[in-house]
């Protein structure tokens, strides 16, 4: 199928709900979509399977596959099944069905990418889902504000611990350091027409991708338009108190050689004239122009919080490559 957007190939990097939002938008405007997924989750069902079976944490991979799954009645039911979590209090309690299917296929096929491709075939996925790295990773964060002396830096290890720390994250690294990129990731990035970073948890979903040396090099060398989708609000715990400008400084600090072409910002973001000026300056430091576009809607869960809207985000992404 050919879209009118002129995006033959789109690569989205990230994890969790932020990546899922990008993928639901991407499938509307791109002929081929590749998701490159962070593999550092150590909580819940993913963490249990990772520890018990020695596999990549499957949760974010499963969510990406489901975001790209076919939408006919049969596949829609399978997608719901893959997202379903067992109840009760036994050994299966809390496990998502799709996590267990991925774990089983990995054992059968002996390779995580082959297992992901097999799940993609089952779900009728448009495009491909790849892990960021073939090895499970841990995130280590330098955090201040956990001691009476605000200058004291503590190291917090683990995605869940970093995402929920009451302190302020200053920097993150990966364990092991400088991991390899998974098969197919570099080729997807260098061959893409549009590469999208964000939205998502900044330190645990977005930044980890650029800490993989082969991915950072591919992002530097690719001829693709590189778009960064800014979060609609700071994330409690991980980036509480961060300005929009600070998000960009953090990205530059972790990936000094990676430039961005377009920064997408929703007008609902509460930016004063001074904050907007600072954001424009920080974006220029990344080589990016700031594009303000409606990419969000009000959530339907009664919270009145804004969430990224697939159709609006798709339109903004299509415009970014024109």
C-alpha positions in Angstrom: 0.0 0.0 0.0 1.3 3.4 -0.9 0.4 6.5 1.2 0.1 10.0 -0.1 2.6 11.2 2.6 5.7 10.3 0.7 7.3 8.3 3.6 8.4 5.0 2.1 10.3 4.0 5.2 9.9 5.2 8.8 11.9 4.0 11.9 10.7 4.8 15.4 12.9 4.4 18.4 11.8 4.2 22.0 9.7 2.0 24.3 6.5 1.7 26.2 3.3 3.7 25.6 5.3 6.6 23.9 6.6 4.3 21.2 3.1 2.7 20.8 1.7 6.2 20.2 4.3 6.9 17.5 3.7 3.5 15.8 -0.1 4.0 15.6 0.6 7.3 13.9 3.4 5.9 11.7 1.3 3.1 10.2 -1.1 5.8 8.9 1.5 7.6 6.8 4.4 5.2 6.1 4.7 2.3 3.7 7.0 0.4 5.9 7.5 0.9 9.7 10.3 -0.4 11.8 10.2 -0.2 15.6 13.5 -0.2 17.5 12.6 -1.0 21.1 14.4 -0.4 24.3 15.3 -3.7 26.2 16.0 -2.6 29.7 12.7 -3.3 31.5 13.1 -5.1 34.7 9.7 -4.9 36.3 6.4 -6.9 36.2 6.0 -9.8 33.8 8.9 -8.7 31.7 11.3 -8.6 34.6 10.2 -12.0 35.8 10.6 -13.7 32.4 13.9 -11.9 31.9 15.3 -13.3 35.2 13.7 -16.8 35.0 14.5 -17.5 31.3 17.4 -15.2 30.5 15.5 -13.6 27.6 15.0 -10.0 26.5 12.2 -8.3 28.4 9.2 -8.8 26.1 6.7 -6.2 27.4 7.7 -3.2 25.2 8.3 -5.5 22.2 4.8 -6.9 22.6 3.3 -3.5 22.9 5.0 -2.4 19.7 3.9 -5.5 17.8 0.3 -4.9 18.9 0.5 -1.2 17.9 1.4 -2.4 14.3 -1.0 -5.4 14.2 -3.6 -5.8 11.5 -7.1 -4.5 12.4 -9.4 -7.0 10.9 -11.7 -8.9 13.3 -9.5 -12.0 13.6 -6.3 -10.1 14.2 -8.0 -7.6 16.6 -9.0 -10.5 18.8 -5.5 -12.0 18.7 -4.1 -8.5 19.6 -6.5 -8.3 22.6 -5.3 -11.8 23.6 -1.6 -10.9 23.4 -2.3 -7.8 25.6 -4.4 -9.8 28.1 -2.9 -10.4 31.5 -3.7 -13.4 33.7 -5.4 -12.7 37.0 -5.4 -14.7 40.2 -2.4 -15.3 42.5 -0.6 -18.2 40.9 2.5 -18.5 38.8 0.8 -17.0 35.8 -0.7 -14.0 37.6 0.3 -10.7 36.0 1.9 -12.3 32.9 0.7 -11.0 29.5 -0.2 -13.7 27.1 2.0 -12.2 24.4 5.0 -12.2 26.7 4.7 -15.9 27.1 4.2 -16.5 23.4 7.3 -14.5 22.6 9.3 -16.5 25.2 8.1 -19.8 23.8 8.9 -18.8 20.2 12.4 -17.7 21.3 13.0 -21.1 22.8 11.7 -22.8 19.7 13.5 -20.7 17.1 16.6 -19.9 19.2 16.7 -16.2 18.1 14.8 -13.1 19.5 14.5 -11.4 16.1 13.2 -14.6 14.5 10.7 -14.9 17.4 9.6 -11.3 16.8 9.2 -11.8 13.1 7.1 -14.9 13.8 4.8 -13.0 16.2 4.6 -10.3 13.6 3.3 -12.8 11.1 0.7 -14.1 13.6 -0.6 -10.6 14.2 -0.4 -9.4 10.6 2.0 -6.7 11.6 2.7 -3.9 9.1 6.5 -3.5 9.1 8.9 -4.9 11.7 9.7 -4.8 15.4 13.4 -5.1 16.4 15.0 -5.0 19.8 17.5 -2.2 20.3 20.1 -4.8 21.3 20.2 -8.6 21.3 21.2 -8.6 25.0 19.1 -7.5 27.9 20.3 -4.2 29.4 20.2 -2.4 32.7 20.0 1.3 33.1 22.3 3.0 35.7 21.4 6.6 36.7 23.3 9.3 38.5 20.7 10.8 40.9 20.9 13.8 43.2 18.4 14.8 45.9 18.3 11.5 47.7 20.5 12.7 50.6 20.4 15.7 52.9 23.3 17.2 51.0 21.9 18.0 47.5 25.5 17.6 46.0 25.7 13.9 46.9 25.3 11.7 43.8 23.9 8.2 44.1 23.8 5.5 41.5 20.4 3.9 41.0 20.3 0.7 38.8 17.3 -0.7 37.1 14.6 0.8 34.8 11.8 0.7 37.4 14.0 2.2 40.1 15.2 5.0 37.8 11.7 5.7 36.5 10.3 6.0 40.0 13.2 7.7 41.9 12.2 10.7 44.1 15.5 12.2 43.2 16.6 14.1 40.1 18.3 12.0 37.4 21.4 13.7 35.9 22.7 11.1 33.6 22.2 7.5 32.6 24.4 4.8 31.2 23.9 1.2 30.1 25.0 -2.0 31.6 26.8 -3.6 29.8 28.3 -0.4 28.4 28.5 -0.1 24.6 26.2 -3.0 23.7 25.8 -4.1 20.1 22.8 -3.2 18.1 20.5 -6.0 17.1 20.6 -7.4 13.6 18.8 -5.2 11.1 18.7 -2.0 13.3 21.5 -0.1 11.6 20.3 -1.0 8.1 16.8 0.2 9.0 18.0 3.6 10.3 20.5 4.2 7.4 17.8 3.3 4.9 15.0 5.2 6.4 13.3 8.4 5.1 12.1 9.5 8.5 13.5 8.5 11.9 11.4 9.4 15.0 12.6 9.7 18.6 10.1 10.1 21.4 7.7 10.6 22.9 8.3 8.5 26.0 10.1 8.2 29.3 13.2 10.3 28.6 15.8 8.5 30.6 14.5 5.0 30.3 13.0 4.8 26.8 14.3 7.6 24.6 17.9 8.2 25.8 19.0 4.5 26.0 18.7 4.1 22.2 21.4 6.8 21.5 23.7 5.1 24.1 24.2 2.1 21.7 27.2 3.2 19.7 26.1 1.6 16.4 22.7 3.3 16.7 24.3 6.7 17.5 26.6 6.3 14.5 23.7 5.3 12.2 21.7 8.3 13.4 24.6 10.6 12.6 25.1 9.1 9.1 21.6 8.5 7.9 20.2 10.8 5.3 16.7 10.5 6.8 14.8 13.4 8.3 15.1 13.0 12.1 12.1 14.1 14.1 12.0 14.4 17.9 8.5 14.3 19.5 8.5 16.2 22.8 6.6 14.8 25.7 3.4 16.7 26.6 4.5 17.1 30.2 7.3 16.1 32.5 7.1 12.6 33.8 6.7 12.3 37.6 9.8 10.8 39.1 12.0 10.6 36.0 11.8 14.2 34.7 9.8 16.0 37.3 10.5 19.7 37.2 12.2 19.5 33.8 11.6 22.3 31.3 11.1 21.5 27.7 14.5 23.0 27.1 16.1 20.6 29.6 14.9 17.6 27.7 17.0 18.7 24.7 20.1 19.5 26.8 19.9 16.0 28.2 19.7 14.5 24.8 22.7 16.5 23.6 24.7 15.5 26.7 24.1 11.8 26.1 24.5 11.9 22.3 26.8 14.9 21.4 27.1 13.8 17.7 23.4 13.2 17.0 21.5 16.1 15.4 17.8 16.4 14.9 16.0 18.1 12.0 12.5 18.7 13.4 11.2 19.2 17.0 7.5 18.6 17.3 5.8 20.5 20.0 2.0 20.6 20.8 0.5 24.0 21.5 -1.0 22.7 24.7 2.4 22.7 26.3 2.4 25.5 28.7 5.4 27.6 27.4 5.9 31.2 28.3 7.5 33.5 25.7 10.8 33.2 27.6 10.5 29.4 27.8 9.7 29.2 24.1 12.8 31.3 23.3 15.0 29.0 25.4 13.5 26.0 23.7 14.2 27.5 20.2 17.8 28.1 21.3 18.2 24.5 22.6 16.6 23.1 19.5 19.0 25.1 17.3 21.9 23.5 19.3 20.6 20.2 18.0 20.2 21.5 14.5 16.5 21.4 14.7 13.7 23.7 13.8 10.7 23.9 16.2 7.4 23.0 14.7 4.3 23.7 16.7 1.5 21.4 15.6 -1.6 19.9 17.2 -0.5 16.3 17.9 -2.6 15.6 21.1 -6.1 15.3 22.3 -7.7 15.0 25.7 -7.6 11.5 27.2 -10.9 9.7 27.4 -10.2 8.3 30.9 -11.7 11.2 32.8 -8.3 12.7 33.8 -8.5 15.5 31.2 -4.8 15.0 30.5 -3.6 15.4 26.9 -2.4 12.3 25.1 -0.8 12.0 21.6 -3.4 11.4 18.9 -2.4 9.0 16.1 -4.1 10.9 13.3 -2.8 14.3 14.4 0.7 13.0 15.0 0.6 11.2 11.7 -0.2 14.4 9.9 2.6 16.3 11.7 5.1 13.5 10.9 4.1 13.6 7.2 4.6 17.3 7.1 8.1 17.0 8.7 9.5 15.3 5.6 7.9 17.6 3.0 
